[in-house]
Every structure is written in structure tokens, then in C-alpha cells.
Amino acid sequence: MTGLVVEAIAVAVLERPAYLSIADFVADPDMMALARAVAERNELPLDRLRFLADEPDRDVASVALDELGPPVDKQPVLLVRGGPDPDPFVTTLARMVAGRPWVDEELGLTHLDELGGTAVLEFLDWFMPDSGATVLIVDQCPVIAVEEASGRDGWGQALPSQLPAPAAVALRVGRGAGLIRVVSWGAGAPPPAMAYRFTGQGPCDPWIDLHTALAGGWLAAGDEALLHATGAGREGWALIEVTSAGVGHGWPE
């Protein structure tokens, strides 16, 4: 482990996402082809699929990246997504690099599920060039399945009272000085209890809670905190230290 630091944090959460039915896309052959592929893969009828509405000004990935702002020099962008579900519109990776000349190269990591927000640190420690890197952690369901009559989703699970809120966290990561020093990370049970512990079931959750704590002035230079992600029989964690006064960026404020 070689001294990763987080220079800035930006977050975006869409509290009231809009999901559309297949009836909204009957005139779009590309969307219909994608919908049929998703339905076939999951063995579900088309009328039970709902697609996250394409609202570019409310796209959490783009908003978080814009809030973070460009780096001083060109650097790579790493997109971390929880699962393999296809994006029903333009892929997040292609959309987020369009019109951003500072992007040197782009990479995508998938299938990390809830551990993506912490597991990415190990990859960065090996991969990151001297220029640093921008990391975009995205937690959203572009396609969901519903069974409206029973109040259950397409896999038999009870539907939540509120649809899952798409979220994204953008991190500017480097080596040397920064807002946060990454002390260590790992998979499995985390270290003993820390004074500050941010736990969640999504890859963005611990980072969003950390951002809230920084923005609220709850953490001071020298404080340590544990970022902890939990899932289906899995855990991931990262131990961080606040190294300087300051906050990240966030939307909505």
C-alpha cells in the first residue's frame, strides 16, 4: 500500500427517479431490441420491465463528475458499477467522457456489487499513474422488474415503498497531500470499532455518509474513520484519516 489520498469528493443522489414502461418505447427499435434481450435473459415478460428515464440533467454520474470538476492535468477515469445490467440509453462510460478533454483514458469495473466503493482502492494502488485518477462509483438500477398486482418485484421480493435512488460518488485520487489519506483496506470483517464508522449496503453509501460528515464539520484533521460496505455474506472496508480541513462537493446541497 503506497499512500493513496483522496483530494476531493463529489456526490449526487436522485431521490425520486422516474421509471418508464415498455409502452413508452414502442416506437424506438433500439430500445425494443434491448428490452427484449433483458426480458429474455431474466425470463420475464416485457410488460414487467421498467427502465430508468433518460434525463441528462439529472444523470447522477454526470452530475457528480461535473461537481468534482476537471483535474490540473489529464488523468484516467475509472467507472465502478455494481452489476452487469445494460444501460438502456447511452452507456455511462461513454456519456461521462464526452466533452471532457481532460480524460486521458477510461476503464470500467463491474460485478463488484456493494464492495465496489472499497475494492477499487486495491486496483488504484496497482494501476494509478503519477497524474492520479478520477473514480466514479455508480449505484443505480437502469432496469427493474415489477409485479404491480402483487406488490412484489419480478423475482418475488417485496417492492420497497420507494424505488431505489440512483447515486454516484466521484473521487479525485492521488498520492501525497490530500483531504483524506487512505490508511488501509480489505475484504471480510473490518478492524475493531473506530470512533467514526460509515456503513451501508451500496457501494456509494459509506462515501456519501463520509461526505455528509465532512460537510457538517463533524470530522477534524487527524480523525480516523472506517468506511464499511456489507452485502450478501460479504464485507469490504477502508480505513481513512482526515488530513486537512475542507469538504468535498455535493449535489443536491
N, C-alpha and C positions, 0 to 999 in steps of 0.2 A: 504494500500500500504506500503510495507515494505522494501524499499531501494534496488531495483534491480539495478545492474550495468552491463554494457557490457564491458568485459575485452579485447575483440579483435573482429575484423570484417574481414571477407574474402568474396570476391565477384568473380563470374565467369559469363561471358556473351559470348554466342556463336553467333557471328554476322551473320554468313552465314550458317544456318542449312541446312542439306540435308534431304529432304522428299522423300520416295520411294513409288511407286505404288504397287498395289496388284500383278502385274506381276512379281515383284521381289521375291515373297514368295510362288509361286505356288507349289514348292517342299517341303514346310515346313508345315506339317499338323497342328502343334500347332498355327502357325501364321494365317493359313487359318481359323481355328476354331475361333480365337479371332476376325479376320476381319469380319467374318460372324455375330458374336454376336454384334459387334459395328454397322455394317450396319443395322441389324435388329432393334436394339434399336433406331437408329436415322432415320429409314425408308429411307435409302439411298442405291443406288446400289453400289456394291463393287468397280467398276471402278472409282468412285468419291472419294474414300478414299486415303489419303496419310499418311504414317507412318514415324515418325521421325527416321532417320537412327541410328542404334546401333553402336556408335563409342565410346568405353570405354575411350579412351584417351581424348575425347572431351566432356565427360559427365559432365555437369555443376555442378551437385550435388556432384559428387566425387571430382572434381577439387576444388570446394570451401572448402570442408571438408579437403582435403589434404593441402590446403594453410593455413587453420586455425591451423592445427597441433593438436597433442594429448594434453589433459589436464595433470596436475600433477597426479591426481588420477582418478580412474574410475568415470564416471558420465553418466547419461541417455542422450540419443539423441532423440530430438523431431523433426519429419519431418512435415512441414506445406505445404500442397498443395492446390491449388486453387479450384480444382473441382474433380469429381469422375471418370474422364476418366481413363480407364485401361492403364497401361504401356504396350506397345506392346512387350517388351522384359522381362528382369528380373525387378521386382518391384524396385523402387528407394530405398525403405526402406531396403529391403534385400540386395541389392547391396552395399549400403553405409556402412553397419555394417560388411560386410565380411572382414576378415583380420584386423580388428581393435579391439584388445583385451581390449582397454580401455573403450569400450561401456558396460555400466552396464545393461541397458535395453533400448528398443526403443519403441517409441509411434508415432502414426500418427494422424494428424488432417487434415480433408478435408472439402470441401464445404465452406471454409471461403472466397474464391474468393479474390478480391483485398484488403480486410480487414485483411487478414491473417498475414501480417507483423506487424500489431499493436495489433490486437486482441489476439495474442499469449501471450502478456505480462501479461494479466489478468490471463490466465491459469498458467503461470510460477509463478506468485506471490502466487498462491494457492498450486501448485504442487511441485515446485523445492526443492530438498533436500539440505542439508548443503554443499554437494560436488559441487553444481552448476549444470549447464546443458549446453549442446550444442544444438543449434537450427539451423535447416537447412530449409530455406524458398525457395521453388522451384516454379518457374513460367515458365511452358513450356506446349506446346500442343503436346502430343505424337501422337495424331491422328487429322487430319484436313480433311475437305471435300471441294472439289473444283469442279467448273464447268468451265472448261477451255475455252469452246467456248464463254461463255458469260462474262468472266472476273469476275465472281461472285463466292462466296463460296456456299457450299451445302445448306445453309439456306437463300440464296437470298441476302446476304450482299456483297457489292463490295469488291473484294480482295485488300489488301494493295499492294503497289508497292514492298514491301519487306516482306517476310514471317516473322512471329513473332520470335524474337530472344529468345531462351531459356536462362533463367537467374537463378542464385542461390545466396543466401546470407547465409553465415554461421556465427553464433554469439556464442561467449562463454559468458555465463551469470552467474553471481554470486551475492553475497551480500558483501558489504564492499567497498574496494578500486577497482577502475577500470578506464578504459579510458572514459567511459560515465556513468553518473548517470541518471536513468530513473526517472523523476520527477512525471509525471502523464500520464494517457492515458484515452481514452474513445471512444465512438461511437457518430456520429452526428457531428454537427458543431464544429469546433475546437476553441480553445481560440483566443482572439484578435491577430492581426498580430504581429509576432515576427521579430526580426532583420534578422533571418535566417529561411527560410521556404523551405522544400523539399517536393514537391508534385508530385504524379504520379498516374497512373491508374492501376498499377500492384502491387502485394504485395511486390516485391523486390525494386521497383523504388525509394522510399524515402531513403531506406538504401544504395542503390548504389550511390545516389547523396550525401548522407552524407559521405560515404567513400571517394568519389572524393574530397569533401571539406576538409576532414581531411588530405588526402594525399597531397593536394595542399597547405596546410598551411593556409587555409582561416579561420580556427577556432582556437581560443586560449582557454586556460584554463579559465573557468568562463563564456564562451559564452553559451547561450541557443539557441536551435533550435527546430523547430516544424517539425515532420515527419507527412505527411498528405497523406492519400490514399483516392481516390474518385472512385466511380463506379456508377452503375445504381441506382441512387436515394439513395446511401448510402455513408457515410463518416466514416473514422476512423483516429485517430490521436494519437501521443505520443509526449510529451514534454520532451526533454532531455537536459542535461547540460554537456559540456565537462569539465572533472575534472583533466586531466593531459595531458601533451604534448605526442604526439605519434600518430601513424597511424595504421590502420589495414593492412591486407594483401589483395592482389587483383590479379586477372588474367583475361585478359592479363594486364600486367603493362602498 
